Amino acid sequence: MDDIKIIGNKKIRKGDILDAILLKRDDIFSTTKMKYDKDAILELYKSKGYPDVSIEADSIEQDDNTVLVKFTVSEGNQ
């Protein structure tokens, strides 16, 4: 896996989200880990008072056989 992108996070720092997930840069990609990470981000936001948060998780295979993982966050109201 080449990179992890987090889009749409305004209220919680990217570093805090990266600390909460299993996937790390240069790890071997797994859809199972990506699903757990989506749930972990949801729980992080809910614990910070964002009950309406929604997360989309996508994996994009790159030309060099690496994978880009993208989490798109819709924070909703606190």
C-alpha positions, 0 to 999 in steps of 0.5 A: 500500500502506497498511501492513505488519504483522508478527505473531509475531516475538519474537526478531527486532525488527520494524525488522530485518525491515522492513530486510530486505524490499523492500516499504515503506509507501506503495509500490505493492503487488506479489504478487511483492515480497510473495513475495520478502519472505516468502523474505527473512524466512525467510532472516533467521530462518535466519541467526539460527539458527531453522531451523524458522521458517515465514512466512505472507504475506497481502494484504488490500485495504482499503475505500480501495483501499490494501493491508495486507500481513501477515506472520505468523511462527512462529519455532520453536526456535532 
